[in-house]
Amino acid sequence: MGRSLSNIVINLGIRDQFADALSQLGFDFEVLAEQEGDACLGNGGLARLSACQMDSLATLDYPAVGYGLRYQYGLFRQVIVDGFQHEQPDYWLNFGNPWEIERVHITYPVKFYGTVTDEFLNGEKCKVWVPGEMVEAVAYDNPIPGYGTRNTINLRLWAAKPSDQHDMESFNTGDYVDAVVNRQRAESISSILYPDDRSYQGKELRLKQQYFFVSASVQDIFRRFKDTHKKFDEFPEKVALQLNDTHPSLAIAEVMRVLLDEEHLSWHRAWDIICKIFSFTTHTVSPEGLEKIPVDLLGNLLPRHLQIIYDINFNFVEELKKMIGLDYDRLTRMSIVEEGAVKNIRMANLSVICSHTVNGVSRLHSELLRTKLFKDFYDLWPHKFQYKTNGVTQRRWIVVSNPSLCALISKWLGTESWIRDIDLLIGLRDYATNAELHQEWKMVKKVNKIRLAEYIEAMSGLKVSLDAMFDVQTKRIHEYKRQLLNILGIIHRYDCIKNMDKNDRKKVVPRVCIIGGKAAPGYEIAKKIIKLCHVVAEKINNDNDIGDLLKLVFIPDYNVSVAEMVIPGADLSQHLSTAGHEASGTGSMKFLMNGCLLLATADGSTIEMVEEIGQDNMFLFGAKAHEVVALRKKGPTLKVPLQFSRVVRMIRDGHFGFEDYFKSLCDKIEGTSDYFLLGADFMSYLEAQAAADKAFVDEERWTKMSILSSAGAGRFSSDRTIQEYAENTWDIQPCRCPF
Ligand SMILES: *Cc1c(COP(=O)(O)O)cnc(C)c1O
């Protein structure tokens, strides 16, 4: 979520009154707002997407509830020591959280472990789960007000507390002190966020978190429904559950279990309900990225759920055989259960089979789902597959974080309505060449660049020139996002400048290259990329031949509030994922809205951005998704450019020091092992960079491109995404609050 204060008073429409009241108390609003710490309850794009969608759900008056975990430790804080990333705990609740409302009376028991027995109830055989451990889930509500509406929705986060009901026995039989200490352990379930972005470790605590989250939320949903309904016939009409990736997909087995074992519905009726209430959004592009849970782990922690998943799978495979015959390869691929040395449950297969709708997050991603990842399922159920290109909220990403741009847009459009109705932004196109707007537009960018430059100086002591192009790549550090390509490009630029004579140096377009992002603590290559960035920066920034022509800064601890400061101050932003690897990408949308030009591969949502603003207004480069497989196959026969070999050689030869440490990094991108195709895309990347330099010198052209970027950002509002979900996936209507 990041910070809340500014967002909340703006959405409530009371920002100015609030600032006035504060100043009467002797406080400055801006200064006060900066004191708030970030709520870092997610890893990166996926969680921030939910935050944007909550803002849109509230603003568009949809009746929605968001569920999650109230981690005591959010995503680690990144500190850099001698150029290396170190992780520090983010104990964000230390001084209390003023936005949350503890609901001491809204608690549910959550059970784990134990055994399943057969019992008879009214002559019918039924399953009874006798759990071995029980904890209590306590609700903490975080209100999300919409903009320009009285509607406020709720983000309900669960905290784990020891349960009083269950382990009384252990006090009577065992050691009193041990029993108390054991109870304390319950709280560990919601204590920490796993810091891995896009990878799964199959850890028991992680599985416990998932079920804890799912069980409490499902009990809450059933309680709400049963408050006003006696029978389950209406359940599918009243309830829609959206699975944001597979993390909450145990909800499928949990709803089934409640309907069967607690509400005593027949399998047939329960299954019918399941198929009508779940829909699934996947954010993955490769089979290796799909979540799997070892059967042993699941069977031990949740024995009844494993039975139910097996039953769902048995029925599915039987039906499938009737439809496709005994095609064992295909049956094996589609089964929820993966056989092998370690038997696994494939959570994505479970989700696809049990959901009425499967959503991709961009058009290209949807194409990849239908033709590759879920091809077998698409051939069976084409009607299930849709896509909703992701979006971000203009409230936080323009109104809150870039107030000067916000005022400028409203002035030229003659209305503030675009804050609720993003399509109006297109009106800026009429003024794309207007000299007066150009002047004001450049002023706004300047103000934001000054703010960013001051931050850089305060943080690192480095003074940067405001005339330089601010070139930004901020996002989680991943091999597929190719921060390494950026750094190699910077080394190349440095090398070129070094080898120029005085006259040629005068023609160089000065740059401030800014890189930021966290690496998962166990992701060694990503951590080496961070170190490489620092040693290269050290060399370049202290080279008197270079001066203001090139600077490189790493901004530590990239999070939502750092993003809010960095994005408005960027001239150029880089989105370099190897085509076909970024399902959507949302960072690019925030930059686009803020009039920052994009240098990007044709991947995820950037393909759709080209359609909105035109190829001429973006710097596209690199292999297309459909070419990537062929390029990889070429492997050893692929010619890499001399420029590429030269910069890698510089690292290997210790030009920046630490050559032993960087050896494995260099090995990863040379020869046959260059999986993410840095070498293959290098020349095209350099050409795009040269095109960006050329455009930047032509101020009028650059400003026009910048205006057209903002003007074309309408399609990338989460308002549009949510509208599409409401109409095509959930079938819900806005529910306006009466005044
Ligand atoms: C938007 C955002 C992201 C996602 O950025 P991508 O470029 O799509 O990877 C990650 N982290 C933070 C803090 C963000 O605000």
The ligand as an SDF file (V2000), in Angstrom:
LIG
                    3D

 15 15  0  0  0  0  0  0  0  0999 V2000
    4.9210   -0.5900   -9.6790 C   0  0  0  0  0  0  0  0  0  0  0  0
    5.9270   -1.1420   -8.7610 C   0  0  0  0  0  0  0  0  0  0  0  0
    6.6070   -2.3250   -9.1020 C   0  0  0  0  0  0  0  0  0  0  0  0
    6.3810   -3.0470  -10.4170 C   0  0  0  0  0  0  0  0  0  0  0  0
    7.2710   -2.5410  -11.3900 O   0  0  0  0  0  0  0  0  0  0  0  0
    7.5800   -3.3600  -12.7440 P   0  0  0  0  0  0  0  0  0  0  0  0
    8.3880   -2.3890  -13.5460 O   0  0  0  0  0  0  0  0  0  0  0  0
    6.2550   -3.6450  -13.3820 O   0  0  0  0  0  0  0  0  0  0  0  0
    8.3260   -4.5820  -12.3660 O   0  0  0  0  0  0  0  0  0  0  0  0
    7.5380   -2.8180   -8.2130 C   0  0  0  0  0  0  0  0  0  0  0  0
    7.8030   -2.1970   -7.0430 N   0  0  0  0  0  0  0  0  0  0  0  0
    7.1810   -1.0510   -6.7000 C   0  0  0  0  0  0  0  0  0  0  0  0
    7.5200   -0.4040   -5.3990 C   0  0  0  0  0  0  0  0  0  0  0  0
    6.2150   -0.4880   -7.5360 C   0  0  0  0  0  0  0  0  0  0  0  0
    5.5810    0.6370   -7.1690 O   0  0  0  0  0  0  0  0  0  0  0  0
  1  2  1  0
  2  3  1  0
  2 14  2  0
  3  4  1  0
  3 10  2  0
  4  5  1  0
  5  6  1  0
  6  7  2  0
  6  8  1  0
  6  9  1  0
 10 11  1  0
 11 12  2  0
 12 13  1  0
 12 14  1  0
 14 15  1  0
M  END
$$$$
